[in-house]
Amino acid sequence: DTATDEVSAVLKVGAGPRHTFFSPDGTSAYVTLEFENAVAEIDPATRTVRRRLAVGHMPHFPMVVGNKLFVTDFGGASVSVIDRGSGATLAHLPVGIGPLGAGATRDGARVLVACHNSNEVAILDAAALKVEARVSTDAGPVQVSVAPDQAFAYVANDGAGTVQKIDLAKRAVVSTIPIGAGAGSHGIAFAPMAGSMFVTNTGRASVSVIDITRD
C-alpha cells in the first residue's frame, strides 16, 4: 500500500518470480516464474492468480504489447509470444543467447530484446512475429529501453560498463557512453521533462544521470 508503505497482501505465484508487468488497462499483472517455465497472470482487483501460461526455458521479463504478451526466455534463447485473450502460444522466436530485458516502441510496432550472452539487441516486428534486425553491442547487454522521442533506444551493458544509443531507423549503435569497468550498468529509466536518463550501476552502488539531449 503506497499510502501507508505497508505490505497489504502476499500472493503465492510459483517458484522463482523474476519480473512483473502490468497491462496498460490495469486488468492483469504478469509475473515470470523462472523455475517453472511459466508466467502467472494475476487479477489485481481480487489479488488472485487467474491462470498460469506455459512459456520457454527460464522466463525472465514479461511485457504486454497490444493483445500479446512477450516473454524473454533466458535459458531458451527465445521470446515466447502469448495471445492474452486465449492464452495460446503464438510463437517462440529465436532471438539470441541469454535474452533478458525488453522494450517496445509506443505504437507497439517494434519490440527490442537485450541478448546478454550474444552481445546484441534483437529488433522484432510485433505484428509479423519475426526478427527484423540484430544490432551488435558491447559485452553483456541486460536492458534496452526506447527513448521518449521514439527515434532512439538505449541499452545498458553490464559486462562492459557502458550504455549505448541505438538509432532505430539505421538499426545501429551511434554512440557509446562509458560508465566504468565493473559498474554493472543495469536498469534504465527516463525523466523526459528533464531530458535525463537514469542508469543503475549494481557494481558501484550508484545511479548515473545522463543528459539525453546531448548523448
Long-range contacts (C-beta under 8 A, 24 or more apart in sequence): 9-47, 11-42, 11-47, 11-48, 11-49, 12-49, 13-40, 13-42, 13-49, 14-38, 14-40, 14-52, 18-59, 18-60, 18-61, 19-60, 19-61, 19-62, 20-62, 21-61, 21-62, 21-63, 21-64, 22-64, 23-64, 23-84, 24-64, 28-64, 28-84, 30-62, 30-64, 30-69, 30-71, 31-62, 32-59, 32-60, 32-61, 32-62, 32-71, 33-59, 34-58, 34-59, 34-60, 34-74, 39-69, 39-71, 39-82, 41-87, 51-87, 53-82, 53-87, 54-89, 55-80, 55-82, 55-89, 56-80, 56-92, 60-99, 60-100, 60-101, 61-100, 61-101, 61-102, 63-102, 63-103, 63-104, 63-111, 65-104, 65-108, 65-111, 65-126, 66-108, 66-126, 68-126, 70-102, 70-104, 70-111, 70-124, 70-126, 72-99, 72-100, 72-101, 72-102, 72-113, 73-99, 74-98, 74-99, 74-100, 74-116, 77-115, 77-118, 79-111, 79-113, 79-122, 79-124, 81-129, 90-129, 91-129, 93-124, 93-129, 93-130, 93-131, 94-131, 95-122, 95-124, 95-131, 96-120, 96-122, 96-134, 100-141, 100-142, 100-143, 101-142, 101-143, 101-144, 101-145, 102-144, 103-143, 103-144, 103-145, 103-146, 103-153, 104-146, 105-146, 105-150, 105-168, 106-146, 106-150, 107-150, 110-168, 112-144, 112-146, 112-153, 112-166, 113-144, 114-141, 114-142, 114-143, 114-144, 114-155, 114-156, 115-141, 116-140, 116-141, 116-142, 116-158, 116-159, 119-159, 121-153, 121-155, 121-166, 123-168, 123-171, 132-171, 133-171, 135-166, 135-171, 135-172, 135-173, 136-173, 137-164, 137-173, 138-162, 138-164, 138-176, 142-185, 142-186, 143-186, 143-187, 143-188, 144-188, 145-188, 145-189, 145-190, 147-190, 147-197, 147-212, 148-190, 148-192, 154-188, 154-197, 154-212, 156-185, 156-186, 156-187, 156-188, 156-199, 157-185, 158-183, 158-184, 158-185, 158-186, 158-202, 158-203, 161-185, 161-201, 161-203, 163-188, 163-197, 163-199, 163-208, 163-210, 165-215, 175-215, 177-210, 177-215, 179-208, 180-204, 183-208
